[in-house]
Amino acid sequence: MGTVDDYLDGLDPADREAIGRIYAVARDAVPDTAQGKGYGMPALTYRGSPLLSVMRTKKHIGLYPFSPEAVDAARPFLDGVDVDKGTVRFQPATPPSDAAIRAMMSFRRDQIVG
């Protein structure tokens, strides 16, 4: 178990399914991730840097790729999704597409590799 798995275990089923799917797509897009923390949040890390955190808040689920530019890279795939600088907000029934997640993760991976 790791920080992400522990976090998922504490969620209600609808949130766990939506958030777990995003982490699964991210792991597929960027192999060799590890579970850790980023800015105090459970996160996937890549080469020791935070790659992605997905957290339930009171009103929505927030997806944080730790890079406003990574969110911008996925904008073509985020029509109808609430996007702010460095954050994607959604409800469990309307998560961002796999293409959006893959675009963010590829961009963020390339930032980390630098």
C-alpha positions as CSV (number, residue, x, y, z in Angstrom):
1,M,0.0,0.0,0.0
2,G,1.0,3.6,-0.5
3,T,-0.3,7.1,0.0
4,V,-2.7,6.9,-3.0
5,D,-4.0,3.5,-2.2
6,D,-4.6,4.5,1.4
7,Y,-6.4,7.6,0.3
8,L,-8.6,5.6,-2.2
9,D,-9.5,3.1,0.6
10,G,-11.1,5.9,2.6
11,L,-13.4,7.2,-0.1
12,D,-17.0,6.4,-0.9
13,P,-17.5,4.0,-3.8
14,A,-18.4,6.6,-6.5
15,D,-15.5,8.9,-5.6
16,R,-13.1,5.9,-5.4
17,E,-14.2,4.7,-8.8
18,A,-13.7,8.1,-10.5
19,I,-10.5,8.9,-8.8
20,G,-9.1,5.4,-9.1
21,R,-9.7,5.5,-12.9
22,I,-7.8,8.7,-13.3
23,Y,-4.8,7.3,-11.4
24,A,-5.0,4.1,-13.5
25,V,-4.9,6.1,-16.7
26,A,-2.0,8.2,-15.4
27,R,0.0,5.1,-14.5
28,D,-0.6,3.7,-17.9
29,A,0.5,7.0,-19.6
30,V,3.6,7.4,-17.4
31,P,5.0,4.0,-16.3
32,D,7.4,3.8,-13.4
33,T,5.4,6.1,-11.1
34,A,5.6,5.8,-7.4
35,Q,3.1,6.7,-4.6
36,G,4.2,9.6,-2.5
37,K,3.1,13.1,-1.7
38,G,3.0,16.4,-3.5
39,Y,2.4,19.6,-1.5
40,G,1.1,17.4,1.3
41,M,-1.4,15.6,-0.8
42,P,-1.3,11.9,-1.7
43,A,0.2,11.8,-5.2
44,L,1.8,9.8,-7.9
45,T,5.4,10.8,-8.3
46,Y,7.8,10.4,-11.2
47,R,11.6,10.5,-10.7
48,G,11.0,12.0,-7.3
49,S,8.8,14.9,-8.4
50,P,5.0,15.1,-8.0
51,L,3.1,14.1,-11.1
52,L,-0.5,14.0,-10.1
53,S,-2.9,14.3,-7.2
54,V,-6.6,13.8,-7.3
55,M,-8.6,14.8,-4.2
56,R,-12.2,14.9,-3.1
57,T,-13.2,18.4,-1.7
58,K,-16.5,19.4,-0.3
59,K,-18.0,20.4,-3.6
60,H,-16.0,18.6,-6.3
61,I,-13.1,16.4,-7.1
62,G,-9.9,18.3,-8.0
63,L,-7.2,17.0,-10.3
64,Y,-3.8,18.6,-9.8
65,P,-1.0,17.9,-12.2
66,F,1.3,20.3,-10.3
67,S,1.7,22.4,-13.5
68,P,-0.6,25.0,-15.0
69,E,1.0,24.3,-18.4
70,A,0.0,20.6,-18.1
71,V,-3.6,21.7,-17.7
72,D,-3.2,24.0,-20.7
73,A,-1.8,21.1,-22.8
74,A,-5.1,19.2,-22.2
75,R,-7.5,22.1,-22.9
76,P,-8.5,20.7,-26.3
77,F,-9.9,17.7,-24.4
78,L,-11.5,19.6,-21.5
79,D,-14.6,21.2,-23.1
80,G,-17.4,21.4,-20.5
81,V,-15.0,20.8,-17.6
82,D,-14.3,23.4,-14.9
83,V,-10.6,24.4,-15.4
84,D,-8.6,26.9,-13.5
85,K,-4.9,27.7,-13.3
86,G,-3.3,24.3,-12.6
87,T,-6.6,22.6,-11.5
88,V,-9.4,20.6,-13.2
89,R,-12.6,20.3,-11.1
90,F,-15.3,17.7,-11.8
91,Q,-18.1,15.6,-10.3
92,P,-17.7,11.7,-10.2
93,A,-20.3,11.3,-12.9
94,T,-18.5,13.6,-15.3
95,P,-14.8,13.1,-15.1
96,P,-12.3,14.4,-17.6
97,S,-11.6,12.1,-20.6
98,D,-8.8,9.6,-20.8
99,A,-7.3,11.8,-23.6
100,A,-7.2,14.8,-21.3
101,I,-5.5,12.8,-18.5
102,R,-3.0,11.4,-21.0
103,A,-2.2,14.8,-22.4
104,M,-1.6,16.3,-18.9
105,M,0.5,13.3,-17.8
106,S,2.7,13.3,-21.0
107,F,3.3,17.0,-20.7
108,R,4.1,16.8,-16.9
109,R,6.4,13.8,-17.5
110,D,8.3,15.8,-20.1
111,Q,8.6,18.7,-17.7
112,I,10.0,16.5,-15.0
113,V,12.5,14.8,-17.4
114,G,13.4,18.4,-18.6
